[in-house]
Amino acid sequence: MYSQSDLNDAVTGGALSQEQADSLRSFIATRNGAPTADEEHFRLLTGFNDFLCFFACLFILIAAGWLGTLIPMGGSLSRVLPVSAPFAPLFIAAASWGLAEIFTRRRHQWLTSILLIVGATWGVALFLLLLFLSGGMTGPDSATIIGALSMLAGGGAAFLHWKRHRLPIAIATMYGFGLLAVLCLIANSLRGSDALMIVLLLAGIGAFLYGMWWDSRDPMRHGDKSEAGFWLHWLAAGLTVNALATLFGVNQGVGSVGGAIGVIAIFLVLALIGLTVNRRAYALTAISPLVVALQSLLGEGSRRSYDMNDRFGSSPYGSSYSPYGSPYGSPYSSYRSEVSVEATMLTFLIVGVILLLLAIYWAPVRRVLVGVLPENLRAKLPPTDTTARAQAETFE
């Protein structure tokens, strides 16, 4: 299995000429009926051996953390935390960095590399956090500064990881740690969950714009820059969708038909954004609130259909009597439960059909959508499958 970056490396190393690499990309675009940029490639697995390496590194990191707990350290930390010293995350960070020299820098095993960058960055952040706590700095103002400094240290580790290993997910990791540092600093000034969600929504928009900047540096999506944009768009989608779902109260269920229609409208907007910039993350992450909205709509219809049963109590024999006896409950309550299950399964069917249509018709729908945009904006977006047909005619 070869990635676009592997082809670029082959050109740089002299194994392929640029014309040969472009010819191979044209052949793949012809065979798949879509340009390379439309496929939204990212590297995760190079073979089944990646799973073996992933679990091997996971067990090593767990053992390294245990070794760190064997180093004693006094102070108030031992009375607060089950870990006797902050050396456990430090050992994990050191082991992660050392293993990254093999599996990230040399072998380019990306699934294992994701585990190792998590261990390296969070190991540094937690080490600094626990180190400050062990010194007794636990006041409200101190906690804010300590949290921010710890998150900045994690972001700094991600920056060094990017400079050393050029792992695309490191860019999104830096952004995430920077966001956590800001949240630590303004946590005391935030009042209520709405203020927090507005901050996360703005951070999601910022991650979207940052991801678009990386995408603009590689519109054909042949290299690491587009993969950095890929992970930033996933971060942006997660922040935006969860913030909107909380602000609209979707996490607690949709209480009205109007609210459900509003959630469906949000899904459509996010899906259109994803189609325009050719990032499926926005449509996929918006599925969760869409499920809640559709289930509320279908469930509301089912409840209205069987409201007559509630006018006379829990059974036709009166509110205090059930022919099956109280240990077994009323058959009508079981029937309502079955209706709820039917509404859930119907929701899954609708959502499944929507996802299937998106998967099959993503390229042609995107071609129509991008075709109505102004030329100056269309030039900054990844090519549509119109380019693939032009490539096919040239190749033939």
C-alpha positions in Angstrom: 0.0 0.0 0.0 1.5 3.3 -1.1 0.4 6.8 0.0 0.7 10.1 -1.9 3.6 11.0 0.3 5.4 7.8 -0.7 5.1 8.8 -4.3 6.5 12.2 -3.5 9.4 10.6 -1.6 10.0 8.3 -4.6 10.3 11.3 -6.9 12.6 13.0 -4.4 14.8 9.9 -4.1 15.0 9.4 -7.9 13.1 6.1 -8.0 10.4 7.8 -10.1 10.3 10.8 -12.4 7.6 13.5 -11.8 6.0 12.5 -15.1 5.8 8.8 -14.0 4.2 9.8 -10.6 1.7 12.0 -12.3 0.9 9.2 -14.8 0.3 6.8 -12.0 -2.0 9.3 -10.3 -3.9 9.8 -13.6 -4.3 6.1 -14.0 -5.7 5.7 -10.4 -8.0 8.7 -11.0 -9.3 7.1 -14.2 -9.8 3.7 -12.6 -11.7 5.2 -9.6 -13.6 7.8 -11.5 -12.4 10.5 -9.1 -9.3 12.7 -8.8 -6.8 12.0 -6.1 -7.9 15.0 -4.1 -11.5 13.7 -4.0 -10.4 10.5 -2.3 -9.3 12.3 0.9 -6.4 10.0 1.6 -4.7 9.7 5.0 -2.2 7.3 6.3 -3.1 4.9 9.1 -2.1 1.3 8.2 0.6 0.0 6.1 -0.1 -3.7 6.9 -1.4 -6.0 9.5 2.0 -5.8 11.3 1.0 -2.3 12.4 -1.5 -3.9 14.9 1.3 -6.0 16.3 3.6 -3.0 16.7 0.7 -0.9 18.2 0.0 -3.3 21.0 3.7 -4.0 21.6 4.3 -0.2 22.1 1.2 0.1 24.3 2.4 -2.6 26.6 5.9 -1.0 26.8 4.4 2.3 27.7 2.3 0.8 30.4 5.3 -0.9 31.9 7.3 2.3 31.6 4.7 4.2 33.5 4.8 1.5 36.2 8.6 1.9 36.5 8.1 5.6 37.1 5.9 4.9 40.1 8.7 3.1 41.8 10.7 6.4 42.2 9.6 7.8 45.6 9.0 11.5 46.1 7.7 13.3 49.2 5.3 16.2 49.4 1.6 16.5 49.4 1.2 14.5 46.1 1.4 11.2 47.9 -1.6 12.1 50.0 -3.7 13.3 47.0 -2.9 10.8 44.3 -2.4 7.1 44.2 0.8 7.7 42.2 3.8 8.4 44.5 5.6 10.7 42.0 5.2 12.5 38.7 7.8 10.3 37.1 5.2 7.9 35.6 4.1 10.2 32.8 7.7 11.4 32.3 8.8 7.8 31.7 5.9 7.3 29.3 6.9 10.5 27.4 10.6 9.4 27.2 9.6 5.9 26.0 7.2 7.3 23.5 9.8 9.6 22.1 12.4 6.8 21.8 10.0 4.5 20.1 9.0 7.2 17.7 12.5 7.3 16.4 11.9 3.8 15.2 8.2 3.6 14.3 7.6 7.2 13.1 10.9 8.4 11.7 12.2 5.2 10.2 9.3 2.8 9.6 6.5 5.3 9.1 3.9 3.2 10.9 1.2 5.7 11.4 -1.2 3.9 13.8 1.6 3.3 16.2 2.9 6.8 15.7 -0.5 8.3 16.8 -0.2 6.3 20.0 3.4 7.5 20.6 2.6 11.2 20.0 -0.2 10.9 22.5 2.2 9.3 25.0 4.9 11.9 24.4 2.7 15.0 24.6 0.4 14.1 27.4 3.3 12.5 29.3 5.1 15.9 29.3 1.9 17.8 30.2 1.0 15.5 33.1 4.6 15.4 34.4 4.6 19.2 34.7 1.2 19.2 36.2 2.0 16.6 38.9 5.3 18.2 39.5 3.7 21.5 40.5 1.1 19.7 42.5 3.7 17.8 44.4 5.2 21.2 45.5 1.9 22.1 47.1 0.7 24.7 44.6 -3.0 24.0 44.8 -4.6 27.5 45.2 -7.3 28.6 42.8 -5.1 31.1 41.0 -2.1 28.7 41.0 -4.3 25.9 39.5 -5.2 28.1 36.6 -1.6 29.0 35.8 -0.4 25.5 36.4 -3.0 24.0 34.1 -2.1 26.5 31.4 1.6 25.9 31.7 1.1 22.2 31.6 -1.0 22.4 28.4 1.5 24.7 26.8 4.3 22.2 27.7 2.3 19.5 25.9 1.8 21.8 22.9 5.6 22.5 22.9 6.2 18.7 22.9 3.9 18.4 19.9 5.8 21.2 18.2 9.1 19.4 18.7 7.6 16.2 17.6 6.4 17.9 14.4 9.9 19.4 13.7 11.6 16.0 14.3 9.1 13.5 12.8 6.7 15.6 10.6 3.7 13.6 11.7 0.7 15.4 10.3 -1.5 14.9 13.4 1.0 16.9 15.4 -0.4 20.1 14.0 -3.9 19.4 15.3 -2.3 18.2 18.6 -0.6 21.6 19.0 -3.9 23.4 18.3 -5.7 21.2 20.8 -3.2 21.9 23.6 -3.2 25.6 22.8 -7.0 25.5 23.2 -6.8 23.7 26.5 -4.2 26.3 27.8 -6.6 29.1 26.9 -9.5 27.3 28.6 -7.4 26.9 31.8 -6.7 30.7 31.8 -10.3 31.8 31.3 -12.0 29.0 33.2 -12.7 31.3 36.2 -14.3 34.0 34.0 -16.6 31.6 32.2 -20.1 31.4 33.8 -22.3 28.6 32.7 -21.9 26.0 30.0 -23.2 28.3 27.3 -20.1 30.6 27.6 -17.8 27.5 27.4 -19.7 26.2 24.3 -19.4 29.6 22.6 -15.6 29.5 23.2 -15.4 26.0 21.8 -17.5 27.0 18.8 -15.1 29.9 18.0 -12.2 27.5 18.5 -13.9 25.1 16.0 -14.2 27.8 13.5 -10.6 28.7 14.0 -9.5 25.1 13.5 -11.6 25.1 10.3 -9.9 28.2 8.9 -6.5 26.8 9.9 -7.3 23.5 8.2 -8.3 25.4 5.1 -5.0 27.2 5.1 -3.1 23.9 5.2 -5.4 22.6 2.4 -4.7 25.6 0.3 -1.0 24.7 0.4 -1.7 21.4 -1.2 -5.0 21.6 -3.2 -4.3 18.3 -5.1 -3.7 16.6 -1.7 -0.5 14.9 -2.7 1.5 15.4 0.6 1.7 15.9 4.3 0.1 19.4 4.2 -3.2 17.9 3.2 -3.0 15.3 5.9 -2.3 18.1 8.5 -5.5 19.7 7.2 -7.4 16.4 7.5 -6.7 16.1 11.2 -7.5 19.8 11.8 -10.8 19.4 10.0 -11.7 16.4 12.3 -10.8 18.6 15.3 -12.9 21.5 13.9 -15.9 19.2 13.2 -15.8 17.7 16.7 -15.6 21.1 18.4 -18.3 22.7 16.2 -20.8 19.9 16.3 -20.6 19.3 20.1 -20.7 23.0 20.8 -23.8 23.5 18.6 -25.5 20.4 20.0 -25.0 21.6 23.6 -26.1 25.2 22.8 -29.3 23.8 21.2 -29.8 21.3 24.0 -29.6 18.3 21.8 -27.5 16.4 24.3 -30.6 16.3 26.6 -32.9 15.4 23.7 -35.0 17.4 21.3 -38.2 18.6 23.0 -40.1 20.0 20.0 -40.6 19.4 16.3 -39.1 22.9 15.6 -36.0 22.0 17.5 -35.6 18.7 15.6 -36.0 20.5 12.3 -33.4 23.0 13.5 -30.9 20.2 14.2 -31.6 18.7 10.8 -31.0 22.1 9.2 -27.6 22.3 11.1 -26.7 18.8 9.7 -27.5 20.0 6.1 -25.4 23.1 6.5 -22.4 21.1 7.9 -22.8 18.5 5.1 -22.8 21.3 2.5 -19.6 22.7 4.1 -18.0 19.2 4.0 -19.0 18.8 0.4 -17.6 22.2 -0.6 -14.2 21.7 1.0 -14.3 17.9 0.4 -14.0 16.9 4.1 -16.3 14.2 5.2 -15.6 14.8 8.8 -18.3 17.5 9.1 -21.1 15.3 7.7 -20.0 12.3 9.8 -19.7 14.1 13.1 -23.0 15.8 12.6 -24.7 12.3 12.5 -24.9 12.1 16.3 -27.3 15.1 16.8 -29.1 14.1 13.6 -29.9 10.7 15.2 -31.3 12.4 18.3 -33.4 14.8 16.2 -34.9 12.1 14.0 -35.5 9.8 17.0 -37.3 12.6 18.7 -39.5 13.3 15.7 -40.4 9.6 15.2 -40.8 9.0 18.9 -43.1 12.0 19.2 -45.3 10.6 16.4 -45.5 7.2 18.1 -46.4 8.8 21.5 -49.2 10.8 19.9 -50.5 7.6 18.3 -50.9 5.9 21.6 -51.9 8.7 23.9 -55.4 7.3 24.1 -54.0 4.5 26.3 -52.9 7.0 28.9 -56.4 8.6 29.2 -57.6 5.6 31.3 -54.5 4.8 33.2 -52.0 2.1 32.5 -54.5 -0.5 31.3 -58.1 -0.7 30.0 -59.1 -2.2 33.4 -58.3 1.0 35.3 -55.2 2.7 36.6 -54.8 0.4 39.6 -55.4 -3.0 38.0 -53.5 -5.1 35.6 -54.7 -8.6 34.5 -51.2 -9.8 34.5 -50.4 -8.8 38.0 -48.1 -6.1 39.2 -44.9 -8.2 39.1 -45.2 -8.5 35.3 -46.3 -4.9 34.6 -48.8 -3.8 31.9 -48.7 -5.1 28.4 -49.2 -1.5 27.2 -46.0 -0.3 28.7 -44.2 -3.1 26.9 -45.9 -2.2 23.7 -44.8 1.5 24.1 -41.2 0.2 24.7 -41.5 -1.8 21.4 -42.7 1.4 19.6 -39.6 3.2 21.0 -37.4 0.5 19.6 -39.1 0.7 16.3 -38.6 4.4 16.2 -34.9 3.9 16.9 -34.5 1.3 14.2 -36.3 3.5 11.7 -33.9 6.3 12.7 -30.9 4.0 12.1 -32.4 3.1 8.7 -32.8 6.7 7.6 -29.4 7.7 8.8 -27.8 4.7 7.2 -29.5 5.5 3.8 -28.3 9.1 4.1 -24.7 8.0 4.8 -24.9 5.5 2.0 -26.1 8.1 -0.5 -23.3 10.4 0.6 -20.7 7.7 0.2 -21.9 6.8 -3.3 -22.8 10.2 -4.7 -20.3 12.4 -2.9 -18.3 13.2 -6.1 -21.2 14.1 -8.4 -23.1 16.1 -5.8 -19.9 17.9 -5.0 -19.3 18.7 -8.7 -22.7 20.4 -8.9 -22.2 22.3 -5.7 -18.8 23.5 -6.5 -19.8 24.3 -10.0 -22.1 27.1 -8.9 -19.4 28.8 -6.8 -17.5 31.8 -8.2 -14.4 31.0 -10.2 -11.9 32.6 -7.7 -13.3 30.5 -4.8 -13.6 27.4 -6.9 -9.9 27.7 -7.8 -8.9 27.4 -4.1 -10.9 24.2 -3.6 -9.8 20.6 -4.3 -10.7 19.5 -7.9 -14.0 17.8 -8.6 -14.5 14.6 -10.7 -14.7 16.8 -13.7 -11.0 16.8 -13.5 -11.0 13.1 -13.4 -12.9 12.8 -16.6 -10.4 15.2 -18.3 -7.6 13.1 -16.9 -9.3 10.0 -18.3 -9.6 11.5 -21.8 -5.9 12.5 -21.7 -4.8 9.1 -20.5 -6.8 7.2 -23.1 
